[in-house]
Amino acid sequence: MDRLIVGAGAHVWSREQMREEMLLVLDQSNPSIFFERLHVLGVLAEWIPELDCLFGVPQPIKHHPEVDTGVHTMMVVDIAQARFDHPIVTWAALLHDLGKGLTPKDEWPSHRLHEIRGVKPIKAVGERLDIPQEYTELAALVSEHHLRCHKLLEMRPRSVMRLLEALDAIDNIDRLRLFAQVCEADACGRLGFEKRYYPQSQLLVECAEAARGVDTYALQQETKEVRNLPEKIRRFRISAIRQVMAEYRKTSRAA
């Protein structure tokens, strides 16, 4: 907890000091204390203005009873750390809603396209603080695609496949698991939603595993036209995803 006690000296930290302090605090409980302190001292505005400006930005009360985007972000950060205890997940949680800071005020409290708008500032923060590339990559993917994960239960198998392709999930299943964890933290990092069940995280991983499990070698052997192979593999993967989602819905109805 000692590193969460931030004094006025933080104003003179170098980029390297700021990066190291931020990365270290991601492994500690309640990292929001650190970032809220930076916000109060004005240090956050110096180093990550894209995050600092979220405090005071309203969101629709229907989906966000806590209303304030900065408050929501701090809730998400703490849940990510407590539930998953992985620094890259906590970092992505910290930056997942930067796009809301770019919403024109006359559109508040709605934040249409914030998921797309957030990618550029996430990359800017990564470059400014020289954050490890894998941290920035995950945060950018979460920003761009977290709403699609939230809607997973409503999606058709073909749409799920498109999401997995956008996340390069077939070849990066471990990163997909981290992505799903951040999405879960986002969904639960809302006032009154902290203990809410979020089946999307596990279901998304199961869909990816089913798609990965398609025997591409066997399909290659039985496919006469090589040019037809990629689409054939894709069809079988969508079929595998359909089975996973059908089983989930069957189990859910029985519960």
Secondary structure, 3 states (H helix, E strand, C coil): CHHHCCCHHHHHCCHHHHHHHHHHHCCCCCCHHHHHHHHHHCHHHHHCHHHHCCCCCECCCCCCCCCEHHHHHHHHHHHHHHHHCCHHHHHHHHHCCHHHHHCCHHHCCCCCCHHHHCHHHHHHHHHHHCCCHHHHHHHHHHHHHHHHHHCHHHCCHHHHHHHHHHCCCCCCHHHHHHHHHHHHHHHHCCCCCCCCCCCHHHHHHHHHHHHHCCCHHHHHHHCCCHHHHHHHHHHHHHHHHHHHHHHHHHHHHHC
